[in-house]
Amino acid sequence: MKQLTRTILLAFAVGVISFVIVRSSAADRDPTVPAWSEAVQRRWGEIAAEGTLLGSEAAPVTVAVFSDFQCPFCAEADSVLRQAREANADAVRIRYHHMPLTAIHPYALQAAHAAECAAEQGRFDAYAKALFSRQSQIESSSWVALARAAGVPDLERFEHCHASGTHVRRIFADLERARSLKLPGTPVVVVNGEVLSRVTPQSLEEAIRRGLRSAR
């Protein structure tokens, strides 16, 4: 079963190996609006409708995030996003798009697949939190142990899902979307079509407020 997982995920990695993006810092992004930002705005309807949903479908503000579970800046952004969700309750929903940068993060792809297997049992958010909080230990972590820590109820079902590569195509679709948008790296956070140049508690809260005003 483990060999099957490695074979499927290796095949997927080979298929996307040309998609290499390197970030030196989350704060390095140009604060002006580049061409890729305009592409995100044009395709916002598609982006807001796809990806793993966290929160209520009826929430007036949609925050889309393109992320990699081995990216340290993504872990920082995830912490900010969690604070914003707690502060805004039913007003915000998240659309999570996988963007594993396999050339520099060798376990990001497997982590993304494991998170989707947890999502089958309603535990994506908890699994994502476990991955980000133990990011430095991902290399030695057991995916099943993380599932147990995240409260995934049926561990046997989780293990079978992860071994079968069930969600590889879904992750590939996310990665293809990121590639077609020419995203510069991870994380990318978009609030109701507005791309954030920096993800801070203040910038995110202000964008959410703008999103709420425009939704009225």
C-alpha positions in Angstrom: 0.0 0.0 0.0 2.8 2.4 0.9 4.6 1.5 -2.4 1.4 2.3 -4.3 1.2 5.7 -2.7 4.8 6.4 -3.6 4.3 5.3 -7.2 1.2 7.4 -7.7 2.6 10.5 -6.1 5.9 10.2 -7.9 4.1 10.0 -11.3 2.2 13.1 -10.3 5.3 14.9 -9.3 7.0 14.1 -12.6 4.0 15.5 -14.4 4.3 18.9 -12.6 8.0 19.1 -12.0 8.3 22.0 -14.5 6.1 24.2 -12.2 8.9 25.6 -10.0 8.4 28.8 -8.0 10.8 30.0 -5.3 10.0 32.6 -2.7 12.6 34.2 -0.5 10.2 36.1 1.7 6.4 36.7 2.0 7.2 40.4 2.2 9.2 40.4 -1.0 6.1 40.6 -3.3 5.8 43.9 -5.2 2.9 45.9 -3.7 1.9 47.2 -7.1 -0.7 45.3 -9.1 1.2 42.9 -11.5 -0.2 41.1 -14.5 -0.9 37.9 -12.6 -3.0 39.9 -10.2 -5.2 41.1 -13.0 -5.6 37.5 -14.2 -6.8 36.5 -10.7 -9.4 39.3 -10.8 -10.6 38.2 -14.2 -11.1 34.6 -13.1 -12.3 35.3 -9.6 -15.6 33.6 -10.2 -13.9 30.3 -11.0 -11.4 30.7 -8.1 -14.1 31.4 -5.6 -16.2 28.4 -6.7 -13.4 25.9 -6.6 -11.0 24.6 -3.9 -11.7 23.0 -0.6 -14.4 24.9 1.3 -14.0 25.9 4.9 -16.9 27.8 6.4 -20.4 28.5 5.2 -21.2 28.5 1.5 -23.5 31.5 2.3 -20.7 33.7 3.8 -20.6 37.1 2.0 -16.8 37.2 1.9 -14.7 34.6 0.2 -11.0 34.3 0.9 -9.1 32.2 -1.6 -5.7 30.9 -0.6 -3.1 29.2 -2.7 -0.8 27.4 -0.3 1.9 24.7 0.3 2.0 22.8 3.5 5.8 22.9 3.6 6.0 26.6 3.0 6.9 28.6 6.2 5.3 31.7 4.9 2.1 29.7 4.3 2.1 28.6 7.9 2.3 32.3 8.9 -0.5 33.2 6.6 -2.6 30.3 7.9 -2.3 31.7 11.4 -3.5 35.1 10.3 -6.4 33.5 8.4 -7.5 31.5 11.4 -7.6 34.6 13.5 -9.7 36.4 10.9 -12.1 33.5 10.7 -12.6 33.5 14.4 -13.1 37.2 14.5 -15.6 37.2 11.6 -17.5 34.0 12.3 -20.1 33.4 9.6 -19.0 36.3 7.4 -16.0 34.6 5.9 -15.5 31.4 4.0 -12.2 30.0 2.8 -11.4 28.4 -0.6 -8.2 26.4 -0.2 -6.2 25.7 -3.4 -3.2 23.4 -3.3 0.0 24.7 -4.7 2.7 22.2 -3.7 6.1 23.3 -4.9 7.6 19.9 -5.3 11.0 21.0 -6.5 11.8 22.7 -3.1 9.3 21.0 -0.8 9.5 17.2 -1.3 6.7 16.3 1.1 4.2 19.0 0.1 2.4 16.9 -2.4 1.9 14.0 0.0 0.8 16.4 2.6 -1.8 18.0 0.3 -3.1 14.5 -0.6 -3.3 13.5 3.1 -5.3 16.7 3.8 -7.8 15.9 1.1 -8.2 12.4 2.6 -8.9 14.0 5.9 -11.4 16.3 4.2 -13.4 13.2 3.2 -14.2 12.8 6.8 -14.8 16.5 7.5 -11.3 17.1 9.1 -9.4 19.1 6.5 -9.1 22.2 8.7 -7.8 20.2 11.6 -5.4 18.3 9.5 -4.1 21.4 7.9 -3.6 22.9 11.3 -1.7 19.8 12.4 0.5 20.0 9.3 1.4 23.6 9.7 2.0 23.3 13.4 4.4 20.4 12.9 5.9 21.6 9.6 9.5 21.1 10.7 8.7 17.4 11.5 6.8 16.6 8.3 9.7 14.5 7.0 9.5 12.1 9.9 5.8 12.4 10.6 3.4 9.6 9.9 0.4 10.8 7.9 -1.8 8.4 10.0 -0.4 9.8 13.2 -1.3 13.3 12.0 -4.8 12.1 11.1 -5.2 10.7 14.6 -4.1 14.1 16.1 -6.5 15.9 13.8 -9.4 13.8 15.0 -10.0 11.9 11.7 -12.5 9.2 12.9 -11.8 6.3 10.5 -8.1 5.9 10.3 -8.3 2.8 8.1 -10.4 4.7 5.6 -7.9 7.5 5.7 -4.9 5.2 5.1 -6.7 3.5 2.2 -7.5 6.9 0.7 -3.9 8.1 1.0 -2.5 4.9 -0.5 -4.8 4.9 -3.4 -4.0 8.4 -4.7 -7.8 9.2 -4.8 -7.3 13.0 -4.9 -4.3 13.4 -7.1 -6.3 14.7 -10.0 -7.9 17.3 -7.8 -4.6 18.6 -6.6 -3.3 18.6 -10.1 -6.2 20.8 -11.1 -5.4 23.3 -8.4 -1.8 23.3 -9.5 -2.7 23.8 -13.1 -4.9 26.7 -12.2 -2.0 28.3 -10.3 0.3 27.8 -13.3 -2.2 29.2 -15.7 -2.6 32.3 -13.5 1.2 32.6 -13.4 1.2 33.0 -9.6 4.6 34.0 -8.3 4.8 31.8 -5.3 3.1 30.9 -2.0 1.1 32.0 -0.2 -1.3 33.9 -2.4 -4.4 35.3 -0.6 -7.3 36.9 -2.4 -10.3 38.5 -0.7 -13.4 38.8 -2.9 -11.2 39.3 -5.9 -8.7 41.6 -4.2 -5.2 40.3 -4.1 -3.3 41.1 -0.9 0.3 42.2 -1.4 1.0 41.3 2.2 -0.9 39.0 4.6 -1.0 40.7 8.0 -3.9 40.8 10.5 -4.5 44.4 9.6 -4.4 44.0 5.8 -6.7 41.0 5.9 -9.2 42.6 8.3 -9.3 45.7 6.1 -9.9 43.6 3.0 -12.7 41.7 4.8 -14.3 44.9 5.8 -14.2 46.1 2.2 -15.7 42.8 1.1 -18.5 43.1 3.6 -19.3 46.7 2.5 -19.4 45.7 -1.2 -21.7 42.7 -0.4 -24.4 44.9 1.1 
